[in-house]
Amino acid sequence: MIDKRLSAGLRLIANGVFVISTEYRGQVRGFTATWVSQVSYEHPLVMVSASKTHDTYPLIVSSDKFCVNVLGASQAEIARHFGRRKGPTETDAHYFREERGQVTPVLKDAIAFIQCKVISTHDAKDHTIFVGEVLNSQVLREEAPLVYWRAVRYARPEPLEQIR
């Protein structure tokens, strides 16, 4: 159990909310993540942190790829769905796009996606940090991103037009 003094500071960190997904041999899985970051200005690199016990983890390891699906401020329900601790459900497939009869790791309703090839991994005790080279990225629609702040759970930032 984490020391309460450490936890108090950590709970003040706010993050974007994403569904990290992958496909390997026809299996598509995803999980809600808040530990995602761009790691380089000069090179298109992104890092994600994945629990070693999640059913998506071995698929990322086997496929050497992952997709960061950016969730919009109105998509807390999708975050809750993929944040469950149980394995995949039959409803998972309807969240993902199909191309040429195959389910892809890109969410149908994401506001953006970033497809990556794993270039390095780093052990982080119960998680692994995957660093991926961005191969493809697309903004699908304009909407402010969903934010997670442990103190209040999912938060809706100001509308995009008010930020600009």
C-alpha positions in Angstrom: 0.0 0.0 0.0 1.3 3.4 -0.9 2.2 5.9 1.9 -0.7 8.4 2.3 1.7 11.4 2.1 2.9 10.2 -1.3 -0.6 9.4 -2.5 -1.8 12.9 -1.5 0.6 14.5 -3.9 0.1 12.0 -6.7 -3.7 12.5 -6.6 -3.2 16.1 -7.7 -1.8 15.1 -11.1 -4.3 15.5 -13.9 -4.0 13.5 -17.2 -5.7 13.1 -20.5 -7.9 10.0 -20.9 -7.1 7.4 -23.6 -8.0 3.9 -24.7 -4.8 2.0 -25.5 -5.6 -0.8 -27.9 -3.9 -3.3 -30.2 -4.6 -6.1 -32.5 -2.7 -9.4 -32.7 -3.9 -12.4 -34.8 -7.4 -11.1 -35.0 -7.8 -10.3 -31.3 -8.4 -6.6 -30.5 -8.2 -5.5 -26.9 -8.1 -2.1 -25.2 -7.8 -0.5 -21.8 -8.4 3.0 -20.4 -5.1 4.8 -19.6 -4.1 8.1 -18.2 -0.3 7.5 -18.3 0.4 8.6 -21.9 2.9 11.2 -23.0 4.8 12.6 -26.0 8.4 11.9 -25.2 10.3 13.7 -27.9 10.0 17.0 -29.9 12.4 16.1 -32.6 11.0 12.6 -33.3 7.4 11.5 -33.1 7.6 9.3 -30.0 4.8 8.5 -27.5 5.0 6.5 -24.3 2.2 4.5 -22.6 2.3 2.6 -19.3 0.5 -0.8 -19.3 -0.3 -3.1 -16.4 1.4 -6.5 -16.8 -1.8 -8.2 -15.6 -4.2 -6.6 -18.2 -5.3 -8.9 -21.0 -4.1 -6.3 -23.6 -0.5 -6.4 -22.3 0.5 -9.7 -24.0 -1.0 -8.6 -27.2 1.1 -5.4 -27.2 4.2 -7.5 -26.4 3.4 -9.9 -29.3 2.4 -7.4 -31.9 4.9 -4.7 -31.1 2.3 -2.0 -31.7 -0.3 0.0 -30.0 -2.9 2.6 -30.8 -3.6 5.6 -28.5 -7.3 6.6 -28.9 -7.9 10.1 -27.5 -11.3 10.4 -25.8 -13.3 13.6 -25.9 -14.9 15.4 -23.0 -18.3 13.7 -23.6 -16.8 10.1 -23.6 -16.5 9.2 -19.9 -18.7 6.2 -20.5 -16.3 4.8 -23.0 -13.5 5.4 -20.5 -15.5 3.5 -17.8 -16.2 0.6 -20.2 -12.5 0.0 -21.0 -11.5 0.8 -17.4 -13.2 -2.4 -16.1 -11.0 -5.0 -14.5 -12.6 -8.0 -16.1 -11.7 -9.4 -19.5 -13.2 -8.4 -22.8 -16.9 -8.5 -23.4 -18.9 -9.1 -26.6 -19.7 -5.4 -26.6 -16.0 -4.4 -27.1 -16.0 -5.1 -30.8 -18.8 -2.5 -31.6 -16.5 0.2 -30.2 -13.8 -0.4 -32.8 -13.7 0.4 -36.5 -13.9 -2.3 -39.1 -11.8 -2.2 -42.3 -12.2 -4.8 -45.0 -14.1 -7.1 -42.6 -11.5 -6.9 -39.9 -11.8 -5.2 -36.5 -9.1 -2.6 -36.0 -7.7 -1.1 -32.8 -9.0 2.4 -33.8 -12.1 3.4 -31.8 -15.1 4.5 -34.0 -15.8 7.5 -31.8 -12.3 8.7 -30.7 -11.6 12.3 -31.3 -8.1 11.3 -32.5 -5.9 8.3 -32.8 -2.1 7.7 -32.8 -0.8 4.4 -34.1 2.6 3.4 -32.9 5.3 0.8 -33.4 7.1 -0.2 -30.1 10.7 0.8 -30.2 11.6 0.2 -26.6 10.3 -1.1 -23.3 11.1 -0.2 -19.7 10.2 -2.2 -16.6 8.2 -0.1 -14.1 7.5 -2.8 -11.5 3.8 -3.8 -12.0 3.7 -1.9 -15.3 5.8 -1.7 -18.5 6.4 1.6 -20.2 6.2 1.1 -24.0 7.8 3.8 -26.2 6.4 3.9 -29.6 7.3 5.6 -32.8 4.3 7.3 -34.3 3.4 5.8 -37.7 0.0 7.3 -38.3 -2.1 9.9 -36.5 -5.4 11.5 -37.3 -7.7 14.0 -35.7 -11.3 12.8 -36.4 -13.2 15.7 -34.9 -12.8 18.8 -32.8 -13.7 18.3 -29.2 -11.9 19.1 -26.0 -10.2 16.0 -24.6 -11.5 14.1 -21.5 -9.3 14.7 -18.4 -8.9 12.4 -15.4 -8.0 13.8 -12.0 -8.1 11.4 -9.1 -9.6 13.9 -6.8 -12.8 14.3 -9.0 -12.5 11.3 -11.4 -13.4 12.3 -15.0 -13.5 16.1 -15.7 -14.8 18.0 -18.6 -12.4 20.8 -19.6 -13.6 24.1 -21.0 -15.1 23.9 -24.5 -12.4 23.9 -27.1 -13.4 27.3 -28.5 -12.9 28.9 -25.0 -9.4 27.5 -24.8 -8.2 29.0 -28.1 
